[in-house]
Amino acid sequence: MPIPLGLGLPQMKQYDLARDVAAVARAAEETGYESLWVFERVLFPEPATQGLFGVPGLAWPDQYRGVADPLVTLTLAAAATERARLGTSVLVAPLHVPFQLARTLASIDVASGGRVVAGLGTGWSLDEYAAAAVAPFEKRGAVLDELLDVCAAVWGPDPVSYQGELTTIAPSAVGPKPVRPIPVYLPASSPRAARRLVDRADGWVPVAMGASQLADEWRRMRELAAERGRERPLGACARANARYSARPFDGAGRQPFQGSVAQIVEDLVAHAETGVPEIMLDLQGSARDAAELMDVAAEVYGAARAAGV
């Protein structure tokens, strides 16, 4: 049975926020994509304190010079679509006031008819933390834990009350409430993060960096869930950061999801065989504009379904 496929929405600097988000969202839903996703980058440091993802010497991609706000982007997509789920992969939790983020996600869920999936992480950029974080980098895990607590409280029945290190909610009515429990997805970049995911979240948001690696990580995640007595199923949506090119990539060092439509679909087939229940393709980085993004996304979707994905 084909697995759900998602598409990353256009947020990078080559896109027109006022026009392209709605157009791509509508086209993706009409094509058949079951979910639409956003990510978060708040600045482009020059020079950067650290490399991309914290890797020394790894340059930040030029497209990060102007990434649209993920919640604004998701709201535009919500207004332009009817069925596709609307996910964040991921919001950097410590860059948000927990109470305000919980209310915003609930409002988007109501506005979209109950379609939000909240992917939340701790981030890695020291420059972003310096500019916007609500707590020091060293407390990032504690901030994510508090956000999860605050979301559970705010999305739950009134009166809402909570006392934490960053948040104090006196007994209050807080609305609107989500249409249904908003699924929370988390990364698992460390043993502690994996335990948090299994114990507290609805699903996992890995990056698809190779089918063999993803299969091993997915197996370990399910084994950990069984060890910790988790009874409900564990969801997952793997993020595939694709680099499309009209011509096939001929080099021996081709990375997953790099190259022509046929090569991207070949990787989709391999990653779908891992058993991960959903894959999201982010094609926006290598597209020149929204027209090319829509064309490539439609071609990839059709070819993937023809290949049994």
KEGU-158564 format. One record per residue (C-alpha): chain; y negated, z, x negated; residue number from 1; residue in one letter. Coordinates in steps of 0.05 Angstrom, whole numbers, padded with zeros to 5 digits, always signed. Each point is the difference from the previous one (the first is absolute). Example, Ala and Ser with C-alpha at 12.3 -4.5 7.8 and 13.67 -1.06 7.14 Angstrom:
! residues 2
NODE  cadena   north      up    east  num  residuo
NODE       A  +00090  +00156  -00246    1        A
NODE       A  -00069  -00013  -00027    2        S
This chain:
! residues 309
NODE  cadena   north      up    east  num  residuo
NODE       A  +00000  +00000  +00000    1        M
NODE       A  -00069  -00018  -00029    2        P
NODE       A  -00040  +00059  -00024    3        I
NODE       A  -00073  +00011  +00020    4        P
NODE       A  -00050  -00033  -00046    5        L
NODE       A  -00072  +00024  -00009    6        G
NODE       A  -00061  -00032  -00031    7        L
NODE       A  -00058  +00029  -00040    8        G
NODE       A  -00068  -00011  +00033    9        L
NODE       A  -00057  -00033  -00039   10        P
NODE       A  -00043  +00054  -00033   11        Q
NODE       A  -00016  -00030  -00068   12        M
NODE       A  -00066  -00029  -00023   13        K
NODE       A  +00016  -00073  +00015   14        Q
NODE       A  +00004  +00014  +00075   15        Y
NODE       A  -00052  +00006  +00054   16        D
NODE       A  +00010  +00068  +00034   17        L
NODE       A  -00037  -00020  +00063   18        A
NODE       A  +00043  -00062  +00012   19        R
NODE       A  +00064  -00001  -00040   20        D
NODE       A  +00033  +00066  +00019   21        V
NODE       A  +00004  -00017  +00074   22        A
NODE       A  +00021  -00072  -00014   23        A
NODE       A  +00056  +00018  -00048   24        V
NODE       A  +00024  +00057  +00045   25        A
NODE       A  +00004  -00045  +00061   26        R
NODE       A  +00034  -00056  -00038   27        A
NODE       A  +00051  +00047  -00032   28        A
NODE       A  +00018  +00030  +00068   29        E
NODE       A  +00007  -00069  +00030   30        E
NODE       A  +00044  -00022  -00059   31        T
NODE       A  +00047  +00059  +00012   32        G
NODE       A  -00020  +00054  -00050   33        Y
NODE       A  +00018  +00066  +00031   34        E
NODE       A  -00050  +00043  -00039   35        S
NODE       A  -00067  -00006  -00035   36        L
NODE       A  -00020  +00043  -00059   37        W
NODE       A  -00059  +00024  -00041   38        V
NODE       A  -00008  +00035  -00067   39        F
NODE       A  -00054  +00042  -00032   40        E
NODE       A  -00044  -00011  -00061   41        R
NODE       A  -00070  +00029  +00002   42        V
NODE       A  -00031  -00024  -00065   43        L
NODE       A  +00008  -00043  -00063   44        F
NODE       A  -00019  +00041  -00062   45        P
NODE       A  -00031  -00035  -00059   46        E
NODE       A  +00028  +00021  -00047   47        P
NODE       A  +00059  +00035  +00034   48        A
NODE       A  +00019  +00069  -00022   49        T
NODE       A  +00073  -00022  +00003   50        Q
NODE       A  +00041  -00062  +00011   51        G
NODE       A  +00025  -00026  +00067   52        L
NODE       A  +00049  +00050  +00031   53        F
NODE       A  -00016  +00046  -00059   54        G
NODE       A  +00036  -00047  -00049   55        V
NODE       A  -00039  -00002  -00066   56        P
NODE       A  -00030  -00068  -00014   57        G
NODE       A  +00020  -00031  +00067   58        L
NODE       A  -00061  -00036  +00027   59        A
NODE       A  -00025  +00009  +00071   60        W
NODE       A  +00004  -00066  +00038   61        P
NODE       A  -00066  -00034  +00013   62        D
NODE       A  +00012  -00001  +00075   63        Q
NODE       A  -00009  +00076  +00001   64        Y
NODE       A  -00074  -00009  -00012   65        R
NODE       A  -00013  +00003  +00074   66        G
NODE       A  +00056  +00026  +00045   67        V
NODE       A  -00019  +00011  +00072   68        A
NODE       A  +00010  +00069  +00031   69        D
NODE       A  +00071  +00005  +00026   70        P
NODE       A  -00016  +00036  +00065   71        L
NODE       A  -00055  -00049  +00018   72        V
NODE       A  +00047  -00058  -00016   73        T
NODE       A  +00055  +00031  +00042   74        L
NODE       A  -00048  +00010  +00059   75        T
NODE       A  -00020  -00073  -00003   76        L
NODE       A  +00073  -00020  +00001   77        A
NODE       A  +00015  +00047  +00058   78        A
NODE       A  -00054  -00033  +00042   79        A
NODE       A  +00028  -00070  -00016   80        A
NODE       A  +00074  +00012  +00013   81        T
NODE       A  +00046  +00027  +00054   82        E
NODE       A  +00069  +00013  -00028   83        R
NODE       A  +00003  +00007  -00076   84        A
NODE       A  +00004  +00069  -00029   85        R
NODE       A  -00060  +00020  -00043   86        L
NODE       A  +00018  +00035  -00065   87        G
NODE       A  -00034  +00030  -00061   88        T
NODE       A  +00036  -00011  -00066   89        S
NODE       A  -00030  +00046  -00021   90        V
NODE       A  -00061  +00042  +00014   91        L
NODE       A  -00017  +00045  -00059   92        V
NODE       A  +00001  +00067  +00035   93        A
NODE       A  -00046  +00039  -00046   94        P
NODE       A  -00056  -00051  +00010   95        L
NODE       A  -00005  +00023  +00073   96        H
NODE       A  -00020  +00063  +00037   97        V
NODE       A  +00066  +00018  +00034   98        P
NODE       A  -00028  +00016  +00069   99        F
NODE       A  -00042  -00062  +00004  100        Q
NODE       A  +00057  -00046  -00024  101        L
NODE       A  +00048  +00030  +00051  102        A
NODE       A  -00050  -00013  +00056  103        R
NODE       A  -00015  -00071  -00024  104        T
NODE       A  +00074  -00019  -00003  105        L
NODE       A  +00011  +00029  +00070  106        A
NODE       A  -00060  -00040  +00026  107        S
NODE       A  +00026  -00065  -00029  108        I
NODE       A  +00069  +00015  +00029  109        D
NODE       A  -00031  +00008  +00069  110        V
NODE       A  -00043  -00062  -00007  111        A
NODE       A  +00061  -00041  -00021  112        S
NODE       A  +00046  +00026  +00054  113        G
NODE       A  +00042  +00042  -00047  114        G
NODE       A  +00012  -00046  -00060  115        R
NODE       A  -00022  +00040  -00061  116        V
NODE       A  +00046  +00017  -00059  117        V
NODE       A  -00033  +00049  -00048  118        A
NODE       A  +00020  -00013  -00072  119        G
NODE       A  -00030  +00055  -00043  120        L
NODE       A  +00001  +00011  -00075  121        G
NODE       A  -00034  +00039  -00055  122        T
NODE       A  -00029  -00057  -00041  123        G
NODE       A  -00006  -00006  -00076  124        W
NODE       A  -00071  -00021  -00017  125        S
NODE       A  -00041  +00055  -00035  126        L
NODE       A  -00063  -00041  +00012  127        D
NODE       A  +00013  -00002  +00075  128        E
NODE       A  +00012  +00075  +00000  129        Y
NODE       A  -00065  +00012  -00038  130        A
NODE       A  -00038  -00041  +00052  131        A
NODE       A  +00031  +00020  +00065  132        A
NODE       A  +00055  +00053  -00001  133        A
NODE       A  -00003  +00064  +00041  134        V
NODE       A  +00037  +00038  -00055  135        A
NODE       A  +00017  -00008  -00074  136        P
NODE       A  +00054  -00049  -00022  137        F
NODE       A  +00045  +00059  -00019  138        E
NODE       A  +00002  +00022  +00073  139        K
NODE       A  +00019  -00067  +00029  140        R
NODE       A  +00068  +00022  +00025  141        G
NODE       A  -00029  +00061  +00034  142        A
NODE       A  -00053  -00043  +00034  143        V
NODE       A  +00054  -00047  +00027  144        L
NODE       A  +00039  +00059  +00026  145        D
NODE       A  -00061  +00027  +00035  146        E
NODE       A  -00015  -00069  +00030  147        L
NODE       A  +00070  -00002  +00028  148        L
NODE       A  -00010  +00069  +00031  149        D
NODE       A  -00068  -00019  +00029  150        V
NODE       A  +00027  -00065  +00029  151        C
NODE       A  +00057  +00037  +00034  152        A
NODE       A  -00049  +00050  +00029  153        A
NODE       A  -00054  -00050  +00022  154        V
NODE       A  +00051  -00049  +00030  155        W
NODE       A  +00036  +00057  +00036  156        G
NODE       A  -00017  +00038  +00063  157        P
NODE       A  -00066  +00037  +00011  158        D
NODE       A  -00025  +00049  -00018  159        P
NODE       A  +00002  -00023  -00072  160        V
NODE       A  -00008  +00053  -00054  161        S
NODE       A  +00011  -00002  -00075  162        Y
NODE       A  -00018  +00039  -00062  163        Q
NODE       A  +00008  -00032  -00068  164        G
NODE       A  -00034  -00006  -00067  165        E
NODE       A  -00044  -00059  +00022  166        L
NODE       A  +00004  +00004  +00075  167        T
NODE       A  -00016  +00053  +00052  168        T
NODE       A  +00008  -00018  +00073  169        I
NODE       A  -00019  +00053  +00050  170        A
NODE       A  +00041  -00005  +00064  171        P
NODE       A  -00027  -00064  +00030  172        S
NODE       A  +00014  -00060  +00044  173        A
NODE       A  +00005  -00059  -00048  174        V
NODE       A  +00008  -00071  +00027  175        G
NODE       A  +00018  -00053  +00011  176        P
NODE       A  +00074  +00012  -00011  177        K
NODE       A  +00044  -00055  -00027  178        P
NODE       A  +00037  -00042  +00051  179        V
NODE       A  +00066  +00022  -00033  180        R
NODE       A  +00017  +00040  -00063  181        P
NODE       A  -00031  -00041  -00056  182        I
NODE       A  +00054  -00016  -00052  183        P
NODE       A  -00018  +00027  -00069  184        V
NODE       A  +00025  -00037  -00061  185        Y
NODE       A  -00005  +00026  -00071  186        L
NODE       A  +00014  -00026  -00070  187        P
NODE       A  +00050  +00038  -00044  188        A
NODE       A  -00025  -00005  -00072  189        S
NODE       A  +00030  +00066  -00023  190        S
NODE       A  +00057  +00047  +00021  191        P
NODE       A  -00050  +00045  +00035  192        R
NODE       A  -00030  -00059  +00037  193        A
NODE       A  +00070  -00022  +00021  194        A
NODE       A  +00015  +00068  +00028  195        R
NODE       A  -00066  +00000  +00038  196        R
NODE       A  +00017  -00068  +00029  197        L
NODE       A  +00070  +00019  +00022  198        V
NODE       A  -00022  +00067  +00029  199        D
NODE       A  -00065  -00020  +00034  200        R
NODE       A  -00009  -00076  +00009  201        A
NODE       A  +00029  -00054  +00045  202        D
NODE       A  +00008  -00052  -00054  203        G
NODE       A  -00009  -00024  -00071  204        W
NODE       A  -00050  -00051  -00029  205        V
NODE       A  +00027  -00025  -00067  206        P
NODE       A  -00025  -00059  -00040  207        V
NODE       A  +00051  -00056  -00004  208        A
NODE       A  +00006  -00012  -00075  209        M
NODE       A  +00070  -00028  -00001  210        G
NODE       A  +00059  -00001  +00048  211        A
NODE       A  +00047  +00040  -00045  212        S
NODE       A  -00051  +00054  -00012  213        Q
NODE       A  -00019  +00004  +00073  214        L
NODE       A  +00073  +00005  +00021  215        A
NODE       A  +00012  +00058  -00049  216        D
NODE       A  -00063  +00037  +00023  217        E
NODE       A  +00017  -00010  +00074  218        W
NODE       A  +00070  +00027  -00012  219        R
NODE       A  -00027  +00061  -00036  220        R
NODE       A  -00050  +00013  +00055  221        M
NODE       A  +00053  -00001  +00054  222        R
NODE       A  +00046  +00044  -00043  223        E
NODE       A  -00057  +00050  -00008  224        L
NODE       A  -00012  -00001  +00075  225        A
NODE       A  +00074  +00017  +00011  226        A
NODE       A  -00002  +00055  -00052  227        E
NODE       A  -00060  +00032  +00033  228        R
NODE       A  +00030  -00003  +00069  229        G
NODE       A  -00045  -00052  +00030  230        R
NODE       A  +00028  -00022  +00067  231        E
NODE       A  -00048  -00053  +00025  232        R
NODE       A  +00002  -00070  -00032  233        P
NODE       A  -00045  -00014  -00059  234        L
NODE       A  -00045  -00061  +00008  235        G
NODE       A  -00028  -00042  -00056  236        A
NODE       A  -00046  -00059  -00011  237        C
NODE       A  +00000  -00030  -00070  238        A
NODE       A  -00065  -00030  -00024  239        R
NODE       A  +00007  -00067  -00035  240        A
NODE       A  -00062  -00018  -00039  241        N
NODE       A  +00008  -00075  -00003  242        A
NODE       A  -00033  -00052  -00046  243        R
NODE       A  +00006  -00067  +00034  244        Y
NODE       A  -00007  -00066  -00038  245        S
NODE       A  +00008  -00070  +00027  246        A
NODE       A  +00045  -00017  -00059  247        R
NODE       A  +00063  +00039  -00015  248        P
NODE       A  -00004  +00049  -00057  249        F
NODE       A  +00044  -00027  -00056  250        D
NODE       A  -00002  +00056  -00051  251        G
NODE       A  +00057  +00047  -00015  252        A
NODE       A  -00046  +00059  +00011  253        G
NODE       A  -00014  -00013  +00074  254        R
NODE       A  -00014  +00065  +00037  255        Q
NODE       A  +00026  +00014  +00071  256        P
NODE       A  -00041  -00036  +00053  257        F
NODE       A  -00035  -00044  -00050  258        Q
NODE       A  +00000  -00076  +00008  259        G
NODE       A  +00010  -00051  +00055  260        S
NODE       A  +00018  +00013  +00073  261        V
NODE       A  +00073  -00014  -00017  262        A
NODE       A  -00001  +00051  -00056  263        Q
NODE       A  -00034  +00052  +00042  264        I
NODE       A  +00051  -00010  +00055  265        V
NODE       A  +00056  +00004  -00051  266        E
NODE       A  -00026  +00069  -00019  267        D
NODE       A  -00008  +00019  +00073  268        L
NODE       A  +00074  -00016  +00012  269        V
NODE       A  +00021  +00043  -00060  270        A
NODE       A  -00044  +00059  +00020  271        H
NODE       A  +00022  -00004  +00073  272        A
NODE       A  +00072  +00008  -00023  273        E
NODE       A  -00017  +00069  -00028  274        T
NODE       A  +00001  +00027  +00071  275        G
NODE       A  -00073  +00022  +00000  276        V
NODE       A  -00019  -00009  +00073  277        P
NODE       A  -00067  -00036  -00008  278        E
NODE       A  -00039  -00039  -00052  279        I
NODE       A  -00074  -00012  -00003  280        M
NODE       A  -00027  -00060  -00038  281        L
NODE       A  -00070  +00005  -00029  282        D
NODE       A  -00019  -00072  -00015  283        L
NODE       A  -00076  +00009  +00000  284        Q
NODE       A  -00011  +00008  -00074  285        G
NODE       A  +00020  -00071  -00019  286        S
NODE       A  -00029  -00036  +00060  287        A
NODE       A  -00067  -00035  -00009  288        R
NODE       A  -00023  +00014  +00071  289        D
NODE       A  +00024  +00020  +00069  290        A
NODE       A  +00022  -00071  +00018  291        A
NODE       A  +00048  -00002  -00060  292        E
NODE       A  +00024  +00071  +00014  293        L
NODE       A  +00017  -00019  +00072  294        M
NODE       A  +00035  -00064  -00021  295        D
NODE       A  +00042  +00032  -00054  296        V
NODE       A  +00017  +00060  +00044  297        A
NODE       A  +00024  -00046  +00055  298        A
NODE       A  +00041  -00042  -00049  299        E
NODE       A  +00032  +00061  -00032  300        V
NODE       A  +00017  +00030  +00068  301        Y
NODE       A  +00032  -00064  +00025  302        G
NODE       A  +00040  -00010  -00063  303        A
NODE       A  +00022  +00073  -00002  304        A
NODE       A  +00026  -00002  +00071  305        R
NODE       A  +00035  -00066  -00014  306        A
NODE       A  +00034  +00035  -00059  307        A
NODE       A  +00024  +00056  +00045  308        G
NODE       A  -00051  +00053  -00020  309        V
